[in-house]
Amino acid sequence: MGQNPCFFEKTFSQLTTNNLIIISMHLFAQNLAIEIASYYRNLALGHGVIPKVFSLVNALGDQYVFFIDDLQMPTDEESQFLAFIVQQHEAVCYARGTLVILEKSVQLIEFAVIDKEDDEAIVCSAKLTRDIDEKPIDLTDFEKSLVPKKSIFFSGLFEPISLSEGKAEEFESLWDEMKPKILHRTMGI
């Protein structure tokens, strides 16, 4: 992660439920929750923009982050593409985030991290407040909780999918086209 140990311990301790550290979840999933929260905080307060984000991490620690809005496809096809990418890159966890508008000046940034081996998912939410000019003026800390993985509508991306050869080639081609827009790095533990 590139952070000093004190920062990691402080941030890691924030990932608790009923004062018990989340220990069953893969460390990459825990780190991914921390990083996506930081990513959204920087985007919200620095740029005022909250895109729909998708990120995955494989067992080697390779992380890919991209904007879902760049896909510009129907929801069903989008889900197939995300499942294809998760499976092609042998992901151990993935995250998906979005913005929920409550009022013009009050919005929620929400994301969930799904771990392949765990029955629970990390769900994080923070309230973003905007001024009259719609500029961000406050973002609360992300509240983190564990929920049953099956309660997350996009939790099934690890489940095998059946695609025609043409559709698989189309998805591979789309991934190649997206590469210049995809943040790819190695996540440390």
N, C-alpha and C positions, 0 to 999 in steps of 0.2 A: 504494500500500500504506500510505502514511502513516507509514512508518518512515524513520529517518534513513539516509543512504547507507552509513554504517559497518555498521549492522545488516544492511542488504540484502546488502552484499558478503560479510559473514561468513556469513550464512544461505545465500546463493547458492553460496558456495564449498563448502558442505556437500553440495550436489547434484552430486557428482562420482562418476565411475566410473573406476577405474584412474588417478586423478589427472588425468583429462581432463574439462573442463567440458562439460556437456551443451549443445551449441550448436545442434544441428539442430532441437530441439524448440521449439515456439512459446513465447514468453516467458510467455504467459498460463498455459500448462501448468506451467511451472516455478514461477510465483507461486502457482498453485493448490496445488501440492504443499506449499509452505512454509506457506500459510494453513491448509490442512486439518490439517497437523501441529500448528500452533499452536492451532487450534480444539479438536482432540482433547486436547491437553495441558491446556488450560484446563478442559475438561469433566471430564477424569479427575481432576485434582488438586483442582479447585475444587468439584466436585459429586459425584464418584465415579460418574458415569453415563457409559456409552459407547453411544450410540445408533448405529444403522446410518444413515450420512449419505450423501446424494447432493448433488453440486454440479455446475453447468455454467457455462461462460463463453462468451459469444458474441464475435464479432469487434469489437464496440463496447466490450467490457469489462464488459457487464452480467453480474453473477454472481447465481445463484440457489442457495440452500442450503436443504435440507429433510430431515426424517427419513423414511427409507423405511418405517419401521414404521407411520407415519401412513396409508400407503396401504391396509393391511389387505386385500390381494388375493392370489390364488394367484400363484406365481412366474412362470408363463408370461405372465399378464396384466400383472403388475408390469413385466416386461421390455418388453412392448409399450408400456405407458404411458411408461416411461423413454425408449424410442426415439422415441416420438411427441413428447415434450417436448424432447428433444435436437434433433430435426429442426425442430419448430415455432419454436424459438428460435435456429435456425441456429448451434448451438454449435460452437466450434472445439476445445473440450476439455471433459472431464467427469471427475469423481472419484466413487468409491464406497468407503465404508469400513465396517468391521464389527469386532466383538470375537470373538476365538477363545479359548475357555477351555481351558487346558492342565491346570490343577489348580485347586482352589478358591481358592488364594491367588496363583496365577500365571496371567496372561492376556496375550494379544497383541492390540494394537490394530493393525489392518492396513488399508491403503487403496491403491488404484491410481489413477493419473491417466492417462487415455487422450487422446492428441492426435490430431485428425482426420488430419493430414498426416504423421504419423510411424509407422513400423513397430514402434517400441518404446514401451513404457509405463514410467512411473515407478512403482515399487512401494516402499512405505514400511511399516516395521514397528517397533514399540516394545513392550518388555515392561513390563507393569503388575503391580506386587506389592501385595497387600492384606494387612492384618493379620487377626487372629483375628475381629474384628468386621466384616470385609469392607470396611474403609475403606482407600482408597488410601494407600500409604506411599512408593512410589517408582515413577517412570516413566523408563525409559532414553531416551536420545536416539533419534529415529527413524533407523533405518538405511535408506538409500535405494539402490536399484539399478535398472538398466534390464533389462527382460525383453522378449522378443518379444510384441508386442501380442496376437497370436493365442492366446497361452497364458493370457490373462485371460478367464474365462468370460463376463464381461459386456462384452467389447470390441466387440461388433457393433452397438452402438446407433446408429452412423452409417449403417448399411446401410438402404436404403429398405424401408419396411414397407407392407403393403397392409391397410388397415382399411376396414370397411364405414362408410358415412356415419353410421350409428347409433353405432358404436363410437367414431368420431372425435368426435362430439358428446358422448358420455359422458365421454371423456377431457378435452375442453375444459371441460366442466362441473366435473369433478373438480378440474382445475387452478384454476379460479375459486374453488371452495370452499376450496382449500388456501391461497390467497393470504395470508390473515391469519397463517398459520403459516410462511410462506416468508420467509427473509431474502433481500432483494434489495438489491444495492448495485452501484456501479460500481467495478471493479477498476482501479487505476492500474498503469502499467508503470514 
